[in-house]
């Protein structure tokens, strides 16, 4: 039997990442709201990177979709703005990611393997 899951971003607290998105002291920060995740449910989150936030090139063991809600982000040498969808297949090395001059807010959906 299937399931239906609801989450409202207004009811979810902002979290500070540890590890891959964590900003070093004095560098532009990032935060996220986890809307769903784990097991058979895709990981779904809203993330914000402050202007100039930089994340080194990396890969993930699952495929992911990024949808830019506000601002812009440069991934490698491609800059994507509001309304852009980016699909990254699992195990694809991509990046670096750099938030634009007004930062970036995006929806991230990690697709379970």
N, C-alpha and C positions, 0 to 999 in steps of 0.2 A: 504494500500500500504506500502511496506517495505522501508527501508532506507539504505544508505551506508554512513559510516562515516570514514574519513581519518584523521590521526594525525601523525605528524612526531616529534619524540623525540627531534631532533635538533632545532625545532621551538618552543619549550616549555621551559619556565623558571623553574629553580629549586625553590621549595618552602620549607619553614621550617614548620614542623607540630606543631600544638597546641594540647594539650591534650594527647591522648594516646601514641604518639611516641615522645613527646617532651622530650629532654634531660635536666636534671637539670644542673645548672651551674657547669662547670668543668668536666662533664661526657661526654663520647663519644656521638657524635651528629648523627643526621639522616636528610635526605632530600628526596624530591620526586618531580616527574614531573607528573602532572595530564594530561592524554591523552584523557580521556572521562569520563563522569559521570553524573548521574542524570536522574530522570524519568524512562523511559523504557530502557535506555541505560546502560549497565553495567559500573561500575566505573572501569577504567583501569588506572594504574599508574606504573611508574618505581620508585623504592625506593632504597636508599643506606643507610646502617648503617655503621658507622665507627667501626673499630676493638674494640671489647669489649662492644659495645652498648647493653644495656639490657632493655627488655620490659617485664613487669610482665605478668603472666598468665591472660587471658581475653577471652571474647567471642564476637561474632558479631551477629546481628539479620538477617544477610544474609549469604549464603554460599560464600566461596572464594577459589580461586586457586592461589597458589604462585608458580612461576617458577624461580629457581635460575639461574641467568645469570653469576655471578662471585662470587668467595669466597665461604664462607659457613656460615651456621646458625645452631645453636642447638635449637631445639624446644622440651621442656621437656628433655628427655634423648636420643633423636635421632638427630644426626648431618647429615645435608644434604648439598651436594656440587653442583657445576655447573652441569646443566642438569637435576636436580631433580625437579619433580613436586610434590607439596603437595596440597591435597584437604582437606578443612575443612568445614564440614557441619554446617549450621546455628545453632546458640545457643550452639555450642560445646565449652566447656571451655578447652583452650589449652595454653601451654607455661610452663615456661617462654621462651622467645626468647633471644638468646645471639649471637651476631655476632662473627665470628671466628677471628683469629689473623690477617687476611688481610681484614677484614670487609666482607660485603655481598651486592650484588646488585641483585634485583629481580623484576620480573613483578608480579603485583597483579591484579587479576580480581575479582571484587565483583559481584556476580550474583544476579540480582534483584529478589525479592520474587515473 
